[in-house]
Amino acid sequence: MATEEIIIWHNPRCSKSREALKLLEAEGVEAKVFKYLDEKPTKEQIAEVLKLLNAKPRDIMRTKEALYKELGLKDVESDEALIEAMAENPKLIERPIVIKGSKAVLGRPPERVLELTKG
């Protein structure tokens, strides 16, 4: 029986992201690490993740990030514009995000990633 690959959108400098990765490893999961700050996700990838999370763009944005305020994103209504801002500035994306097949979770708290390792 083939198992679905687990992908983690990971920032090694983030303690929550590191903790989520450690939890997956403790479960014996070899997650594919996508360092989204180094290799920027496309607008399409972000839109797909939002669909998997059943979320709106602002749900995965770091709204307390200085860049969020600098770009005036609080007043932006367009989902497309918010997705574009995240694609251009991946620092705005909340982490970690873990994806398995047609499901995804935002690892806040990090223990949420374990939802994808069950069954």
ROZA-183969 format. One line per 3 residues: number of its first residue (from 1); their letters; for each residue x, y, z of N, C-alpha, C. Coordinates in nm, 3 decimals, m for minus. Each point is the difference from the previous one (the first is absolute). Example, Ala and Ser with C-alpha at 12.3 -4.5 7.8 and 13.67 -1.06 7.14 Angstrom:
BEGIN
1 = AS = 1.319,m0.569,0.780,m0.089,0.119,0.000,0.090,0.120,0.000 | m0.035,0.105,m0.072,0.082,0.119,0.006,m0.077,0.109,0.073
# end
This chain:
BEGIN
1 = MAT = 0.085,m0.119,0.000,m0.085,0.119,0.000,0.089,0.124,0.000 | m0.019,0.086,m0.096,0.081,0.122,m0.010,m0.051,0.104,0.100 | 0.092,0.070,0.059,m0.041,0.107,0.091,0.017,0.133,m0.070
4 = EEI = m0.087,0.093,0.034,0.008,0.132,m0.062,0.115,0.080,0.060 | 0.066,0.072,m0.087,0.111,0.085,0.043,m0.052,0.114,0.089 | 0.077,0.030,0.102,m0.032,0.114,0.086,0.103,0.109,m0.030
7 = IIW = m0.051,0.119,m0.024,0.084,0.116,m0.032,m0.019,0.103,0.109 | 0.110,0.056,0.047,m0.009,0.106,0.101,0.059,0.128,m0.059 | m0.080,0.107,0.003,0.050,0.133,m0.036,0.072,0.048,0.124
10 = HNP = 0.131,0.003,m0.006,0.085,0.010,0.119,0.091,0.122,m0.003 | 0.012,0.062,0.117,0.097,0.106,0.021,0.089,m0.048,0.115 | 0.124,m0.040,m0.029,0.088,m0.054,0.104,0.026,0.097,0.115
13 = RCS = m0.021,0.129,m0.022,0.024,0.099,0.106,m0.119,0.014,0.095 | m0.113,m0.063,m0.034,m0.122,0.011,0.081,m0.010,m0.118,0.096 | m0.014,0.029,0.129,m0.005,m0.108,0.099,m0.124,m0.088,m0.019
16 = KSR = m0.112,0.057,m0.038,m0.122,m0.079,m0.022,0.019,m0.094,m0.119 | 0.065,0.048,m0.102,0.026,m0.080,m0.119,0.096,m0.115,0.034 | 0.105,0.030,0.073,0.096,m0.104,0.042,m0.068,m0.104,0.088
19 = EAL = m0.085,0.047,0.090,m0.071,m0.091,0.090,m0.094,m0.092,m0.078 | m0.070,0.054,m0.099,m0.090,m0.081,m0.082,0.078,m0.107,m0.075 | 0.114,0.037,m0.055,0.083,m0.096,m0.074,0.049,m0.110,0.094
22 = KLL = 0.039,0.036,0.122,0.044,m0.100,0.098,m0.113,m0.095,0.036 | m0.121,0.053,0.013,m0.116,m0.085,0.031,m0.025,m0.101,m0.111 | 0.010,0.046,m0.124,m0.018,m0.091,m0.113,0.108,m0.108,0.001
25 = EAE = 0.124,0.041,0.022,0.111,m0.096,0.003,m0.018,m0.101,0.113 | m0.051,0.046,0.115,m0.025,m0.089,0.113,m0.106,m0.105,m0.034 | m0.089,0.034,m0.093,m0.103,m0.093,m0.046,0.052,m0.091,m0.111
28 = GVE = 0.128,0.016,m0.035,0.059,m0.081,m0.105,m0.033,0.050,m0.140 | m0.043,0.124,m0.008,m0.038,0.059,m0.130,0.120,0.073,m0.059 | 0.032,m0.035,m0.124,0.104,0.074,m0.071,m0.069,0.102,m0.089
31 = AKV = m0.013,0.119,0.050,m0.069,0.105,m0.074,0.094,0.064,m0.102 | m0.056,0.035,m0.114,0.075,0.076,m0.099,m0.003,0.145,0.047 | 0.116,0.059,0.017,0.010,0.136,0.052,0.004,0.100,m0.116
34 = FKY = m0.095,0.090,0.003,m0.007,0.108,m0.099,0.035,0.129,0.074 | 0.122,0.049,m0.022,0.043,0.124,0.066,m0.054,0.116,m0.083 | m0.122,0.039,0.034,m0.073,0.098,m0.082,0.062,0.139,0.000
37 = LDE = 0.089,0.030,0.092,0.067,0.130,m0.002,0.113,0.001,m0.104 | 0.058,m0.118,m0.024,0.109,m0.012,m0.097,m0.053,m0.018,m0.142 | m0.101,m0.082,m0.012,m0.061,m0.028,m0.130,m0.145,0.047,0.007
40 = KPT = m0.023,0.122,m0.042,m0.132,0.061,0.017,m0.111,m0.083,m0.063 | m0.109,m0.019,0.075,m0.114,m0.071,m0.059,m0.069,0.091,m0.104 | m0.060,m0.064,m0.099,m0.072,0.076,m0.102,m0.138,0.038,0.054
43 = KEQ = m0.065,0.092,m0.069,m0.138,0.036,0.037,m0.088,m0.124,m0.006 | 0.024,m0.086,m0.100,m0.079,m0.122,m0.016,0.021,m0.096,0.117 | 0.124,m0.012,0.045,0.027,m0.088,0.115,m0.069,0.053,0.125
46 = IAE = 0.005,0.130,0.021,m0.065,0.059,0.117,m0.151,m0.020,m0.009 | m0.057,0.022,m0.117,m0.145,m0.018,m0.019,m0.039,m0.145,0.027 | 0.083,m0.094,m0.044,m0.028,m0.143,0.022,0.005,m0.033,0.150
49 = VLK = 0.099,0.053,0.070,0.010,m0.022,0.145,m0.123,0.057,0.071 | m0.042,0.118,m0.041,m0.119,0.060,0.060,m0.122,m0.090,m0.020 | m0.010,m0.058,m0.119,m0.112,m0.090,m0.029,0.007,m0.123,0.091
52 = LLN = 0.119,m0.057,0.015,0.017,m0.118,0.086,m0.031,0.032,0.146 | 0.035,0.120,0.041,m0.026,0.044,0.138,m0.143,0.045,0.020 | m0.071,0.020,m0.112,m0.134,0.060,0.005,0.008,0.134,0.073
55 = AKP = 0.094,0.083,m0.046,0.031,0.126,0.068,0.001,0.116,m0.098 | m0.007,0.119,0.055,0.013,0.124,m0.075,0.146,0.046,0.013 | 0.048,0.081,m0.094,0.141,0.043,0.005,0.043,0.057,0.135
58 = RDI = m0.083,0.085,0.058,0.040,0.063,0.126,0.015,m0.103,0.113 | m0.065,m0.117,m0.013,0.010,m0.105,0.101,0.141,m0.055,0.013 | 0.080,0.012,m0.107,0.137,m0.053,0.007,0.105,0.111,m0.011
61 = MRT = m0.044,0.122,0.027,0.094,0.114,m0.008,0.047,0.040,0.138 | 0.124,0.040,0.005,0.059,0.051,0.124,m0.037,0.148,0.012 | m0.118,0.023,0.054,m0.054,0.136,0.005,0.074,0.092,0.099
64 = KEA = 0.082,m0.057,0.086,0.077,0.082,0.094,0.139,0.033,m0.055 | 0.032,m0.057,m0.115,0.127,0.025,m0.066,0.007,0.147,m0.044 | 0.113,0.065,0.024,0.016,0.141,m0.037,m0.028,0.021,m0.149
67 = LYK = 0.042,m0.093,m0.082,m0.021,0.010,m0.145,m0.149,0.005,m0.035 | m0.081,m0.070,0.075,m0.146,0.001,m0.021,m0.052,0.143,0.014 | 0.047,0.067,0.104,m0.042,0.139,0.024,0.058,0.093,m0.105
70 = ELG = 0.130,m0.020,m0.032,0.068,0.085,m0.099,m0.071,m0.004,m0.135 | m0.048,m0.118,m0.038,m0.066,m0.016,m0.129,m0.148,0.041,0.002 | m0.048,0.038,0.119,m0.139,0.044,0.013,m0.100,m0.110,m0.029
73 = LKD = 0.034,m0.124,0.034,m0.085,m0.113,m0.035,m0.127,m0.010,0.083 | m0.003,0.069,0.112,m0.120,m0.002,0.085,m0.122,0.050,m0.077 | 0.023,0.094,m0.090,m0.110,0.061,m0.073,m0.029,m0.066,m0.135
76 = VES = 0.075,m0.104,m0.032,m0.019,m0.069,m0.128,m0.116,m0.099,0.013 | m0.096,0.011,m0.092,m0.117,m0.087,0.002,0.016,m0.122,m0.091 | 0.076,0.014,m0.107,0.011,m0.102,m0.104,0.084,m0.119,0.044
79 = DEA = m0.061,m0.120,m0.005,0.075,m0.122,0.032,0.117,m0.015,m0.096 | m0.023,0.031,m0.127,0.106,m0.013,m0.101,0.120,0.090,0.033 | m0.028,0.122,0.045,0.108,0.093,0.036,0.076,m0.050,0.122
82 = LIE = m0.069,m0.060,0.095,0.066,m0.054,0.120,0.088,m0.119,m0.036 | m0.051,m0.086,m0.090,0.079,m0.115,m0.045,0.124,0.049,m0.074 | m0.017,0.102,m0.082,0.114,0.057,m0.074,0.104,0.056,0.098
85 = AMA = m0.047,0.068,0.105,0.092,0.055,0.101,0.079,m0.111,0.067 | m0.065,m0.114,0.028,0.070,m0.112,0.064,0.100,m0.064,m0.097 | m0.036,m0.008,m0.127,0.091,m0.058,m0.100,0.125,0.088,m0.016
88 = ENP = m0.019,0.131,0.004,0.113,0.092,m0.014,0.080,0.013,0.130 | m0.067,m0.022,0.113,0.062,0.016,0.132,m0.036,m0.120,0.087 | 0.062,m0.116,m0.022,m0.038,m0.121,0.074,0.017,0.013,0.151
91 = KLI = 0.074,0.100,0.043,0.015,0.027,0.143,m0.137,0.023,0.066 | m0.098,0.039,m0.082,m0.135,0.026,0.051,m0.080,m0.127,0.027 | 0.050,m0.115,m0.045,m0.074,m0.125,0.015,0.026,m0.060,0.138
94 = ERP = m0.109,m0.032,0.069,0.008,m0.065,0.131,0.059,m0.140,m0.019 | 0.073,m0.046,0.097,0.061,m0.131,m0.010,m0.013,m0.075,0.131 | 0.018,m0.129,m0.006,0.017,m0.084,m0.118,m0.135,m0.040,m0.058
97 = IVI = m0.001,m0.030,m0.126,m0.117,m0.059,m0.065,0.042,m0.139,m0.044 | m0.080,m0.098,0.036,0.031,m0.138,m0.035,m0.111,m0.054,m0.090 | 0.043,m0.063,m0.108,m0.093,m0.048,m0.103,0.017,m0.150,m0.016
100 = KGS = m0.113,m0.069,m0.010,0.001,m0.144,m0.030,m0.119,m0.025,m0.092 | 0.029,m0.030,m0.125,m0.107,m0.029,m0.096,m0.096,0.117,m0.014 | m0.126,m0.025,0.030,m0.102,0.105,m0.015,m0.030,0.071,0.131
103 = KAV = 0.090,m0.015,0.097,m0.018,0.065,0.131,0.122,0.083,0.035 | m0.025,0.102,0.079,0.110,0.083,0.050,m0.039,0.055,0.136 | 0.099,0.031,0.082,m0.023,0.065,0.129,0.105,0.108,0.020
106 = LGR = m0.041,0.103,0.070,0.093,0.103,0.045,0.047,m0.046,0.137 | 0.130,m0.018,0.016,0.056,m0.056,0.123,0.008,0.099,0.114 | m0.112,0.056,0.036,m0.009,0.090,0.115,m0.120,m0.041,0.082
109 = PPE = 0.022,m0.068,0.111,0.129,m0.041,0.056,0.063,m0.112,m0.082 | 0.130,m0.023,0.017,0.071,m0.100,m0.081,m0.064,m0.139,0.005 | m0.064,m0.036,0.110,m0.061,m0.133,0.015,m0.108,m0.026,m0.106
112 = RVL = m0.053,0.106,m0.059,m0.103,m0.017,m0.104,0.052,m0.082,m0.118 | 0.131,0.002,m0.025,0.053,m0.074,m0.114,m0.022,m0.150,0.016 | m0.016,m0.047,0.122,m0.020,m0.142,0.026,m0.135,m0.048,m0.054
115 = ELT = m0.093,0.093,m0.024,m0.130,m0.037,m0.058,0.019,m0.070,m0.134 | 0.106,0.034,m0.071,0.025,m0.057,m0.131,0.074,m0.134,0.005 | 0.051,m0.037,0.117,0.074,m0.127,0.009,m0.091,m0.114,0.042
118 = KG = m0.120,0.031,0.039,m0.096,m0.103,0.045,m0.081,m0.049,m0.120 | m0.002,m0.130,m0.017,m0.082,m0.061,m0.107,0.037,0.050,m0.130
# end
